[in-house]
């Protein structure tokens, strides 16, 4: 079985990376490496912000936002078909593509 790394942006929105691995352990290693890159990027930003943002309150707010933006992205490994594309099933032809049109009802006949 092959495995694909999928990133959950903000912990919720899945983004396909098109990274496919033959072994589950390799996929997990790639996820760990991705997480390390996000952590490193946050640490670089944090050092810059600590040196350049003068007001402690602004720094604290910006740090929280940056942490959410970078550190809430997580990866997960999902089974992958391995290139054997499975064609979607066609709906059976037992149902017509358009519903049958009802015959128009004739107007009521006038009463004498």
C-alpha positions in Angstrom: 0.0 0.0 0.0 1.2 3.5 -0.7 0.7 6.5 1.5 0.2 10.2 0.7 1.0 13.1 2.9 -1.9 15.5 3.3 -1.5 18.8 5.2 -4.4 20.1 7.3 -4.1 23.8 7.1 -5.3 25.4 10.3 -5.9 21.9 11.5 -9.0 21.5 9.4 -8.7 22.2 5.6 -7.0 19.3 3.8 -4.4 20.2 1.1 -3.1 17.4 -1.1 0.7 17.6 -1.3 1.1 14.9 -4.1 3.9 13.4 -1.9 3.4 9.6 -2.2 5.5 7.1 -0.2 5.8 3.3 -0.4 6.2 3.0 3.4 4.1 4.4 6.1 7.3 5.2 8.1 8.6 7.3 5.3 5.4 9.3 5.2 5.5 9.8 8.9 9.2 11.0 8.6 8.1 13.5 5.9 5.3 14.8 8.2 7.8 15.2 11.0 10.2 17.1 8.7 7.3 19.4 7.6 6.4 20.1 11.2 10.1 20.9 11.9 10.1 23.4 9.0 7.1 25.2 10.4 8.6 25.2 13.9 11.9 26.6 12.6 10.0 29.3 10.6 8.1 30.3 13.7 11.3 30.5 15.8 13.0 32.7 13.2 10.0 35.0 13.1 9.8 35.1 16.9 13.4 36.2 17.2 12.9 38.9 14.6 9.7 40.1 16.3 11.2 40.2 19.8 14.0 42.4 18.4 11.8 44.7 16.2 8.4 45.0 17.9 8.8 47.6 20.7 5.5 47.3 22.5 5.1 44.1 24.5 1.4 44.0 24.0 1.6 44.2 20.2 4.3 41.5 20.2 2.2 39.2 22.3 -0.8 39.6 19.9 1.3 39.1 16.8 3.1 36.1 18.3 -0.3 34.4 19.0 -1.5 35.0 15.5 1.8 33.8 13.9 1.8 30.7 16.1 -1.8 29.9 15.0 -0.8 30.5 11.3 2.3 28.3 11.3 1.9 25.8 14.1 -1.8 24.8 13.5 -0.8 23.3 10.1 -0.4 19.5 10.7 0.2 16.6 8.4 -1.4 13.3 8.2 -0.6 10.2 6.1 -3.6 8.7 4.2 -3.7 5.5 2.1 -3.2 6.2 -1.6 -4.4 4.1 -4.5 -0.9 4.1 -6.0 -1.8 5.4 -9.4 -4.5 2.9 -10.1 -7.2 5.4 -10.8 -10.6 4.1 -10.0 -13.2 5.4 -12.4 -16.3 6.8 -10.7 -19.3 4.6 -11.1 -21.8 5.7 -13.6 -25.4 5.9 -12.3 -27.6 3.2 -13.7 -29.8 4.0 -16.7 -32.9 2.8 -14.9 -33.7 6.4 -14.0 -34.2 8.8 -17.0 -32.0 11.8 -17.1 -35.0 14.1 -16.9 -38.1 13.6 -15.0 -41.1 12.8 -17.2 -43.2 15.8 -18.0 -46.7 15.7 -16.6 -49.4 16.1 -19.1 -50.9 19.6 -18.8 -54.2 19.6 -17.1 -57.0 20.8 -19.4 -58.9 23.9 -18.3 -62.2 23.2 -16.7 -65.1 23.0 -19.1 -67.6 25.9 -18.9 -70.9 25.0 -17.2 -74.0 25.8 -19.2 
